[in-house]
Amino acid sequence: MRAFFYLFLTLVLMWLGGYLWFINQLSNKQMNISDKTDAIVVLTGGQNRLSVAGILLEERLAEKLYVSGVDTKVTRDQLINLLGTGPELSSCCVESGKEAADTVGNAIETMTWVGENDIKTIRVVTSLEHMPRAMVEFKRFMPEILFIEHPVGSWRPENINYFNLSQEYSKYIISLLRSRISSQIYNNEA
């Protein structure tokens, strides 16, 4: 019984140490604003993500914008309105996918779109706390693509919901483990 307690305590302390590292990484995140990419990919689900992606397209930081995980009830006109892009850019340069329901789905949906459009570099737009997990999944499914992270929101400790952040960190750990396991499986089969 005592061994179980020490094992549990060790796991809790490891999780807590990793959580503090995760918070530190988020608070020190630097953003590359000037480099252009082939495309911008924005993951739906958070405040201001779409409008930020629309501004990046308007600033010509990429030639295409892909919105992953659009709700099936959202019309193209509604989506374009949320992006805030002009009619010319909207008609030529904005595409969306409605299949993704989670971060893994975003990565798979984007991978399909990337393959159809000969994309080599992507600026990923999602929330600051979601970015680490999104990058694990995107790199797992598209290891040959160069990614530039463009997190939405800034680190302000007084505005952070630590409970939600702990959930995001736990999901990040699961993504890392899934990535390592799938990498090992594929390496062993090769």
ZADO-1210 file (C-alpha; in nm, 4 decimals, padded with zeros to 6 digits):
<atoms>
<atom x="00.0000" y="00.0000" z="00.0000" code="MET" pos="1"/>
<atom x="00.2835" y="00.2342" z="00.0847" code="ARG" pos="2"/>
<atom x="00.4491" y="00.1685" z="-00.2551" code="ALA" pos="3"/>
<atom x="00.1230" y="00.2611" z="-00.4288" code="PHE" pos="4"/>
<atom x="00.1115" y="00.5890" z="-00.2323" code="PHE" pos="5"/>
<atom x="00.4707" y="00.6777" z="-00.3311" code="TYR" pos="6"/>
<atom x="00.4039" y="00.5903" z="-00.6933" code="LEU" pos="7"/>
<atom x="00.0921" y="00.8088" z="-00.6918" code="PHE" pos="8"/>
<atom x="00.2804" y="01.0941" z="-00.5220" code="LEU" pos="9"/>
<atom x="00.5633" y="01.0658" z="-00.7765" code="THR" pos="10"/>
<atom x="00.3169" y="01.0810" z="-01.0665" code="LEU" pos="11"/>
<atom x="00.1416" y="01.3843" z="-00.9168" code="VAL" pos="12"/>
<atom x="00.4724" y="01.5651" z="-00.8643" code="LEU" pos="13"/>
<atom x="00.5831" y="01.4813" z="-01.2203" code="MET" pos="14"/>
<atom x="00.2523" y="01.6120" z="-01.3584" code="TRP" pos="15"/>
<atom x="00.2813" y="01.9291" z="-01.1473" code="LEU" pos="16"/>
<atom x="00.6410" y="01.9881" z="-01.2592" code="GLY" pos="17"/>
<atom x="00.5387" y="01.9420" z="-01.6222" code="GLY" pos="18"/>
<atom x="00.2423" y="02.1742" z="-01.5717" code="TYR" pos="19"/>
<atom x="00.4719" y="02.4475" z="-01.4387" code="LEU" pos="20"/>
<atom x="00.7033" y="02.3921" z="-01.7381" code="TRP" pos="21"/>
<atom x="00.4000" y="02.4176" z="-01.9718" code="PHE" pos="22"/>
<atom x="00.2940" y="02.7486" z="-01.8139" code="ILE" pos="23"/>
<atom x="00.6510" y="02.8784" z="-01.8425" code="ASN" pos="24"/>
<atom x="00.6651" y="02.7826" z="-02.2109" code="GLN" pos="25"/>
<atom x="00.3377" y="02.9644" z="-02.2807" code="LEU" pos="26"/>
<atom x="00.4492" y="03.2756" z="-02.0953" code="SER" pos="27"/>
<atom x="00.7724" y="03.2938" z="-02.2992" code="ASN" pos="28"/>
<atom x="00.6199" y="03.2183" z="-02.6423" code="LYS" pos="29"/>
<atom x="00.7602" y="03.4475" z="-02.9142" code="GLN" pos="30"/>
<atom x="00.5675" y="03.5054" z="-03.2345" code="MET" pos="31"/>
<atom x="00.7101" y="03.5305" z="-03.5866" code="ASN" pos="32"/>
<atom x="00.4948" y="03.7960" z="-03.7500" code="ILE" pos="33"/>
<atom x="00.6875" y="03.8752" z="-04.0667" code="SER" pos="34"/>
<atom x="00.7635" y="03.5440" z="-04.2436" code="ASP" pos="35"/>
<atom x="00.5284" y="03.4514" z="-04.5255" code="LYS" pos="36"/>
<atom x="00.3946" y="03.1003" z="-04.5725" code="THR" pos="37"/>
<atom x="00.2112" y="02.9164" z="-04.8489" code="ASP" pos="38"/>
<atom x="-00.1039" y="02.9043" z="-04.6364" code="ALA" pos="39"/>
<atom x="-00.2667" y="03.0066" z="-04.3118" code="ILE" pos="40"/>
<atom x="-00.4633" y="02.7393" z="-04.1276" code="VAL" pos="41"/>
<atom x="-00.6964" y="02.8489" z="-03.8501" code="VAL" pos="42"/>
<atom x="-00.8555" y="02.6060" z="-03.6062" code="LEU" pos="43"/>
<atom x="-01.2064" y="02.7025" z="-03.5041" code="THR" pos="44"/>
<atom x="-01.3276" y="02.7003" z="-03.1486" code="GLY" pos="45"/>
<atom x="-01.1767" y="03.0011" z="-02.9785" code="GLY" pos="46"/>
<atom x="-01.2337" y="03.3693" z="-02.9513" code="GLN" pos="47"/>
<atom x="-01.0729" y="03.5956" z="-03.2149" code="ASN" pos="48"/>
<atom x="-00.9017" y="03.3155" z="-03.4069" code="ARG" pos="49"/>
<atom x="-01.0988" y="03.3752" z="-03.7270" code="LEU" pos="50"/>
<atom x="-01.0589" y="03.7521" z="-03.7286" code="SER" pos="51"/>
<atom x="-00.6837" y="03.7219" z="-03.6650" code="VAL" pos="52"/>
<atom x="-00.6526" y="03.4749" z="-03.9539" code="ALA" pos="53"/>
<atom x="-00.8499" y="03.7118" z="-04.1785" code="GLY" pos="54"/>
<atom x="-00.6155" y="03.9987" z="-04.0923" code="ILE" pos="55"/>
<atom x="-00.3109" y="03.7821" z="-04.1685" code="LEU" pos="56"/>
<atom x="-00.4559" y="03.6983" z="-04.5109" code="LEU" pos="57"/>
<atom x="-00.5382" y="04.0646" z="-04.5756" code="GLU" pos="58"/>
<atom x="-00.1754" y="04.1481" z="-04.4866" code="GLU" pos="59"/>
<atom x="-00.0690" y="03.8928" z="-04.7524" code="ARG" pos="60"/>
<atom x="00.1281" y="03.6717" z="-04.5141" code="LEU" pos="61"/>
<atom x="00.0002" y="03.3801" z="-04.7234" code="ALA" pos="62"/>
<atom x="-00.1831" y="03.3259" z="-05.0489" code="GLU" pos="63"/>
<atom x="-00.4442" y="03.0879" z="-04.9056" code="LYS" pos="64"/>
<atom x="-00.6452" y="03.0546" z="-04.5881" code="LEU" pos="65"/>
<atom x="-00.7930" y="02.7254" z="-04.4717" code="TYR" pos="66"/>
<atom x="-01.0437" y="02.7165" z="-04.1855" code="VAL" pos="67"/>
<atom x="-01.0522" y="02.3727" z="-04.0239" code="SER" pos="68"/>
<atom x="-01.3397" y="02.2411" z="-03.8164" code="GLY" pos="69"/>
<atom x="-01.6198" y="02.4697" z="-03.9321" code="VAL" pos="70"/>
<atom x="-01.9572" y="02.3722" z="-03.7877" code="ASP" pos="71"/>
<atom x="-02.1841" y="02.2242" z="-04.0537" code="THR" pos="72"/>
<atom x="-02.4518" y="02.4827" z="-03.9680" code="LYS" pos="73"/>
<atom x="-02.2235" y="02.7759" z="-04.0527" code="VAL" pos="74"/>
<atom x="-02.2715" y="02.9107" z="-04.4053" code="THR" pos="75"/>
<atom x="-01.9881" y="03.0399" z="-04.6217" code="ARG" pos="76"/>
<atom x="-02.1240" y="03.3952" z="-04.5914" code="ASP" pos="77"/>
<atom x="-02.1258" y="03.3689" z="-04.2119" code="GLN" pos="78"/>
<atom x="-01.7707" y="03.2347" z="-04.2147" code="LEU" pos="79"/>
<atom x="-01.6464" y="03.5136" z="-04.4429" code="ILE" pos="80"/>
<atom x="-01.8167" y="03.7688" z="-04.2185" code="ASN" pos="81"/>
<atom x="-01.6345" y="03.6273" z="-03.9135" code="LEU" pos="82"/>
<atom x="-01.3038" y="03.6328" z="-04.1003" code="LEU" pos="83"/>
<atom x="-01.3576" y="03.9936" z="-04.2077" code="GLY" pos="84"/>
<atom x="-01.1850" y="03.9451" z="-04.5428" code="THR" pos="85"/>
<atom x="-01.2801" y="04.1445" z="-04.8510" code="GLY" pos="86"/>
<atom x="-01.4805" y="03.9897" z="-05.1358" code="PRO" pos="87"/>
<atom x="-01.1811" y="03.9484" z="-05.3674" code="GLU" pos="88"/>
<atom x="-00.9725" y="03.7525" z="-05.1159" code="LEU" pos="89"/>
<atom x="-01.2753" y="03.5598" z="-04.9941" code="SER" pos="90"/>
<atom x="-01.3593" y="03.4293" z="-05.3396" code="SER" pos="91"/>
<atom x="-01.0079" y="03.3272" z="-05.4421" code="CYS" pos="92"/>
<atom x="-00.8232" y="03.2435" z="-05.1286" code="CYS" pos="93"/>
<atom x="-01.0486" y="03.1126" z="-04.8497" code="VAL" pos="94"/>
<atom x="-01.1420" y="02.7458" z="-04.8155" code="GLU" pos="95"/>
<atom x="-01.2878" y="02.5530" z="-04.5253" code="SER" pos="96"/>
<atom x="-01.3416" y="02.2038" z="-04.3954" code="GLY" pos="97"/>
<atom x="-01.6366" y="02.0789" z="-04.1947" code="LYS" pos="98"/>
<atom x="-01.5189" y="01.7302" z="-04.0985" code="GLU" pos="99"/>
<atom x="-01.2950" y="01.7987" z="-03.7976" code="ALA" pos="100"/>
<atom x="-01.4467" y="01.7740" z="-03.4509" code="ALA" pos="101"/>
<atom x="-01.1240" y="01.7871" z="-03.2487" code="ASP" pos="102"/>
<atom x="-00.7525" y="01.8644" z="-03.2785" code="THR" pos="103"/>
<atom x="-00.6641" y="01.5293" z="-03.4354" code="VAL" pos="104"/>
<atom x="-00.9469" y="01.5859" z="-03.6818" code="GLY" pos="105"/>
<atom x="-00.8070" y="01.9317" z="-03.7598" code="ASN" pos="106"/>
<atom x="-00.4688" y="01.7777" z="-03.8395" code="ALA" pos="107"/>
<atom x="-00.6173" y="01.5071" z="-04.0633" code="ILE" pos="108"/>
<atom x="-00.8510" y="01.7496" z="-04.2401" code="GLU" pos="109"/>
<atom x="-00.5652" y="01.9936" z="-04.2971" code="THR" pos="110"/>
<atom x="-00.3345" y="01.7139" z="-04.4174" code="MET" pos="111"/>
<atom x="-00.5855" y="01.6268" z="-04.6888" code="THR" pos="112"/>
<atom x="-00.6174" y="01.9904" z="-04.7960" code="TRP" pos="113"/>
<atom x="-00.2377" y="02.0371" z="-04.7939" code="VAL" pos="114"/>
<atom x="-00.1964" y="01.7364" z="-05.0234" code="GLY" pos="115"/>
<atom x="-00.4526" y="01.8731" z="-05.2674" code="GLU" pos="116"/>
<atom x="-00.2901" y="02.2193" z="-05.2771" code="ASN" pos="117"/>
<atom x="00.0850" y="02.1481" z="-05.2800" code="ASP" pos="118"/>
<atom x="00.1441" y="02.3399" z="-04.9560" code="ILE" pos="119"/>
<atom x="00.4930" y="02.3331" z="-04.8015" code="LYS" pos="120"/>
<atom x="00.4680" y="02.5977" z="-04.5271" code="THR" pos="121"/>
<atom x="00.1777" y="02.6796" z="-04.2939" code="ILE" pos="122"/>
<atom x="00.1098" y="02.9507" z="-04.0380" code="ARG" pos="123"/>
<atom x="-00.1140" y="02.7870" z="-03.7751" code="VAL" pos="124"/>
<atom x="-00.3584" y="03.0131" z="-03.5927" code="VAL" pos="125"/>
<atom x="-00.5126" y="02.8892" z="-03.2688" code="THR" pos="126"/>
<atom x="-00.5265" y="02.9966" z="-02.9051" code="SER" pos="127"/>
<atom x="-00.2051" y="03.0322" z="-02.7065" code="LEU" pos="128"/>
<atom x="-00.2820" y="02.7427" z="-02.4714" code="GLU" pos="129"/>
<atom x="-00.3990" y="02.5154" z="-02.7548" code="HIS" pos="130"/>
<atom x="-00.0926" y="02.5727" z="-02.9750" code="MET" pos="131"/>
<atom x="00.1435" y="02.3129" z="-02.8175" code="PRO" pos="132"/>
<atom x="-00.1088" y="02.0305" z="-02.8618" code="ARG" pos="133"/>
<atom x="-00.2052" y="02.1456" z="-03.2104" code="ALA" pos="134"/>
<atom x="00.1622" y="02.1446" z="-03.3130" code="MET" pos="135"/>
<atom x="00.2139" y="01.7903" z="-03.1812" code="VAL" pos="136"/>
<atom x="-00.0786" y="01.6639" z="-03.3885" code="GLU" pos="137"/>
<atom x="00.0051" y="01.8656" z="-03.7007" code="PHE" pos="138"/>
<atom x="00.3689" y="01.7530" z="-03.6962" code="LYS" pos="139"/>
<atom x="00.2590" y="01.3939" z="-03.6394" code="ARG" pos="140"/>
<atom x="00.0430" y="01.3929" z="-03.9525" code="PHE" pos="141"/>
<atom x="00.2526" y="01.6319" z="-04.1650" code="MET" pos="142"/>
<atom x="00.6189" y="01.5915" z="-04.0652" code="PRO" pos="143"/>
<atom x="00.7422" y="01.7314" z="-04.3974" code="GLU" pos="144"/>
<atom x="00.5612" y="02.0663" z="-04.3578" code="ILE" pos="145"/>
<atom x="00.7264" y="02.3752" z="-04.2070" code="LEU" pos="146"/>
<atom x="00.4987" y="02.5326" z="-03.9456" code="PHE" pos="147"/>
<atom x="00.4983" y="02.8834" z="-03.8046" code="ILE" pos="148"/>
<atom x="00.2976" y="02.9212" z="-03.4855" code="GLU" pos="149"/>
<atom x="00.0669" y="03.2204" z="-03.4565" code="HIS" pos="150"/>
<atom x="-00.1029" y="03.1957" z="-03.1164" code="PRO" pos="151"/>
<atom x="-00.4043" y="03.4152" z="-03.0508" code="VAL" pos="152"/>
<atom x="-00.4071" y="03.5850" z="-02.7127" code="GLY" pos="153"/>
<atom x="-00.1270" y="03.6862" z="-02.4869" code="SER" pos="154"/>
<atom x="-00.0028" y="03.5538" z="-02.1592" code="TRP" pos="155"/>
<atom x="-00.1471" y="03.7454" z="-01.8673" code="ARG" pos="156"/>
<atom x="-00.1453" y="03.5404" z="-01.5464" code="PRO" pos="157"/>
<atom x="-00.4325" y="03.7373" z="-01.3948" code="GLU" pos="158"/>
<atom x="-00.6583" y="03.6393" z="-01.6875" code="ASN" pos="159"/>
<atom x="-00.5677" y="03.2718" z="-01.7088" code="ILE" pos="160"/>
<atom x="-00.8125" y="03.0052" z="-01.5984" code="ASN" pos="161"/>
<atom x="-00.5729" y="02.7572" z="-01.4381" code="TYR" pos="162"/>
<atom x="-00.8317" y="02.4773" z="-01.4330" code="PHE" pos="163"/>
<atom x="-00.8840" y="02.5009" z="-01.8115" code="ASN" pos="164"/>
<atom x="-00.5087" y="02.5313" z="-01.8574" code="LEU" pos="165"/>
<atom x="-00.4537" y="02.2121" z="-01.6546" code="SER" pos="166"/>
<atom x="-00.7032" y="02.0315" z="-01.8796" code="GLN" pos="167"/>
<atom x="-00.5194" y="02.1562" z="-02.1884" code="GLU" pos="168"/>
<atom x="-00.1874" y="02.0422" z="-02.0395" code="TYR" pos="169"/>
<atom x="-00.3314" y="01.6957" z="-01.9704" code="SER" pos="170"/>
<atom x="-00.4556" y="01.6737" z="-02.3312" code="LYS" pos="171"/>
<atom x="-00.1094" y="01.7853" z="-02.4455" code="TYR" pos="172"/>
<atom x="00.0482" y="01.4958" z="-02.2535" code="ILE" pos="173"/>
<atom x="-00.1949" y="01.2524" z="-02.4183" code="ILE" pos="174"/>
<atom x="-00.1068" y="01.3949" z="-02.7613" code="SER" pos="175"/>
<atom x="00.2644" y="01.3563" z="-02.6885" code="LEU" pos="176"/>
<atom x="00.2169" y="00.9958" z="-02.5794" code="LEU" pos="177"/>
<atom x="00.0003" y="00.9169" z="-02.8824" code="ARG" pos="178"/>
<atom x="00.2614" y="01.0753" z="-03.1090" code="SER" pos="179"/>
<atom x="00.5449" y="00.8754" z="-02.9511" code="ARG" pos="180"/>
<atom x="00.3529" y="00.5491" z="-02.9660" code="ILE" pos="181"/>
<atom x="00.2488" y="00.5952" z="-03.3297" code="SER" pos="182"/>
<atom x="00.6045" y="00.6963" z="-03.4184" code="SER" pos="183"/>
<atom x="00.7380" y="00.3786" z="-03.2563" code="GLN" pos="184"/>
<atom x="00.4822" y="00.1641" z="-03.4375" code="ILE" pos="185"/>
<atom x="00.5667" y="00.3143" z="-03.7763" code="TYR" pos="186"/>
<atom x="00.9416" y="00.2926" z="-03.7135" code="ASN" pos="187"/>
<atom x="00.9136" y="-00.0749" z="-03.6163" code="ASN" pos="188"/>
<atom x="00.7114" y="-00.1562" z="-03.9290" code="GLU" pos="189"/>
<atom x="00.9628" y="00.0128" z="-04.1607" code="ALA" pos="190"/>
</atoms>
